[in-house]
Amino acid sequence: MYNDYKSKLIRFYNRDRRMPTYSEMMDLFGFKSKNAVSRLVDKFIEEGIVAKDHLGRLITDASWDAIPMLGSVKAGFPSDVGEELTDTINIDEYLVAKKENSYMLTVDGDSMIDAHIADGDMVLVEKTNTAKDGQIVIADVDGEFTMKYFKKSGDKVWLEPANKEFKPIYPKMYLNITAVVKAVIRKY
């Protein structure tokens, strides 16, 4: 029965991307009191399935969001591939270094297609007001936002597209960096 409760808790979290409240757990597990929920939560905590944050709210273990890492695959000539669990990886932890400064954007247009960023892709960006030459940035150029390569030579700065059909953008008044692209996500 305990594993059934655990499964229900995991299904709730996967569906709602948050832990249920004690009242929601009463309904979820068919309990008549919050005391019964509290005892079950204590068992979950004891086993390391969940924990409580500094405010006493339930939080998940990092492994809840982890997916298996099975090894590598050749992108050249075909070879035998054996499935062997080598580790697990939490995508959020892998991609998002500074969660409080990160957000996602949907790409609209194809000016970065040669950088393998296509219309409809999503980009994970990290807020910043500085960039290094060659980084892909989100920038406010003369009142309009765009995503391009940031280019700098001496005191001169501009934005360079990754598509020969588009021209570089040289600011007339200002160029403000708002974020740096950290990852591209494409679903097939």
C-alpha positions in Angstrom: 0.0 0.0 0.0 2.9 2.4 0.8 4.3 2.1 -2.7 0.8 2.9 -4.0 0.8 6.2 -2.0 4.3 6.9 -3.3 3.2 6.3 -6.9 0.2 8.6 -6.5 2.4 11.3 -5.1 4.9 11.0 -8.0 2.0 11.1 -10.5 0.6 14.2 -8.9 4.0 15.9 -9.0 4.6 14.9 -12.7 1.2 16.2 -13.7 1.2 19.5 -11.7 5.0 20.1 -11.4 4.5 20.8 -7.7 4.0 18.9 -4.4 0.4 18.6 -3.2 -0.9 20.4 -0.1 -1.9 18.3 2.9 -5.6 18.8 1.9 -4.9 17.6 -1.6 -3.0 14.6 -0.2 -6.1 13.7 1.9 -8.1 13.4 -1.3 -5.2 11.8 -3.3 -4.7 9.0 -0.7 -8.4 8.8 0.5 -7.5 9.8 4.0 -10.0 11.4 6.4 -7.6 13.4 8.4 -4.5 15.6 8.0 -2.9 13.6 10.9 -2.9 10.5 8.7 -1.3 12.5 5.9 1.3 13.9 8.3 2.3 10.4 9.4 2.7 9.3 5.8 4.7 12.4 5.0 7.0 11.6 7.9 7.6 8.2 6.4 8.4 9.8 3.0 10.9 12.2 4.7 12.4 9.3 6.6 13.1 7.4 3.4 14.4 10.5 1.6 11.6 10.6 -0.9 10.7 14.2 0.0 12.1 16.9 2.3 10.8 20.1 3.8 12.2 23.5 2.9 12.9 26.3 5.4 9.2 27.2 5.4 8.1 23.7 6.1 6.8 23.1 2.6 7.4 19.7 0.9 10.0 19.6 -1.8 11.2 16.8 -4.0 14.6 15.2 -4.1 16.6 16.3 -7.2 16.4 12.7 -8.6 12.6 13.2 -9.3 13.5 15.3 -12.4 16.4 13.1 -13.4 16.4 11.0 -16.5 18.7 8.1 -17.2 22.0 8.7 -19.0 22.7 5.5 -20.9 26.1 6.4 -22.5 27.0 7.6 -25.9 26.1 6.9 -29.5 28.3 7.2 -32.6 27.3 9.9 -35.1 29.7 8.6 -37.7 29.7 5.0 -39.0 27.2 2.6 -37.3 28.4 0.5 -34.4 26.9 -1.8 -31.8 25.1 0.2 -29.1 24.5 -1.5 -25.8 22.1 0.1 -23.3 24.0 0.5 -20.1 22.9 2.9 -17.3 25.9 5.0 -16.6 24.2 7.7 -14.6 21.2 10.0 -14.4 21.0 13.6 -15.4 18.7 16.4 -14.2 18.1 18.5 -17.3 17.4 21.6 -15.2 20.6 21.3 -13.3 22.5 20.6 -16.5 21.2 23.5 -18.5 20.3 26.1 -15.9 23.2 27.4 -13.9 21.5 30.4 -12.5 17.8 29.6 -12.2 16.8 32.9 -10.7 18.3 34.7 -13.8 17.1 32.3 -16.4 14.0 32.2 -18.7 12.9 30.7 -22.0 11.9 32.4 -25.2 10.4 31.0 -28.4 12.3 31.9 -31.5 10.4 33.8 -34.2 12.3 34.0 -37.5 15.3 32.4 -39.2 18.1 35.0 -38.9 20.1 32.5 -36.7 19.5 29.4 -38.8 23.3 28.9 -39.5 23.8 28.8 -35.8 21.3 25.9 -35.7 18.6 28.0 -34.1 15.4 27.7 -36.2 12.0 29.4 -36.1 9.9 27.7 -33.4 12.9 26.5 -31.3 13.1 27.6 -27.7 16.2 29.2 -26.2 17.2 29.2 -22.6 18.7 32.6 -21.8 20.4 34.0 -18.7 19.8 37.7 -17.9 22.9 39.9 -18.1 23.9 43.3 -19.4 27.3 42.2 -20.7 28.5 39.8 -23.3 31.7 38.6 -24.9 32.5 38.9 -28.6 30.9 36.0 -30.4 28.2 35.1 -27.8 24.6 34.8 -29.0 22.6 37.5 -27.1 19.2 38.9 -26.7 19.6 42.7 -27.2 17.6 45.9 -27.3 18.8 47.8 -30.3 17.3 51.2 -30.7 14.0 50.1 -29.1 13.7 46.7 -30.7 14.6 43.3 -29.3 16.4 40.7 -31.4 18.7 37.6 -31.0 22.0 37.7 -32.8 25.7 37.2 -32.3 27.3 40.0 -30.3 30.3 41.4 -32.1 32.9 43.9 -30.8 35.9 45.4 -32.4 37.6 48.2 -30.4 34.8 50.6 -29.4 32.5 49.5 -32.2 29.7 47.0 -31.4 27.1 45.4 -33.6 24.9 42.4 -34.0 25.6 39.7 -36.6 23.0 37.3 -37.9 23.7 33.7 -38.7 22.0 33.8 -42.1 23.6 35.4 -45.1 20.1 36.7 -46.2 20.2 39.1 -43.2 22.4 42.1 -42.7 24.4 43.0 -39.6 22.7 45.5 -37.2 24.6 48.6 -36.3 23.0 50.6 -33.5 22.0 54.2 -34.4 21.4 55.2 -30.8 22.1 52.3 -28.4 22.6 48.6 -28.1 21.8 47.1 -24.7 22.4 43.4 -23.9 19.6 41.9 -21.9 20.5 38.2 -21.9 22.9 35.6 -23.3 21.7 32.4 -24.9 22.7 29.3 -22.9 20.9 26.5 -24.8 18.6 25.7 -27.7 15.7 23.3 -27.3 14.1 21.7 -30.3 11.3 19.1 -30.2 10.9 16.7 -33.1 
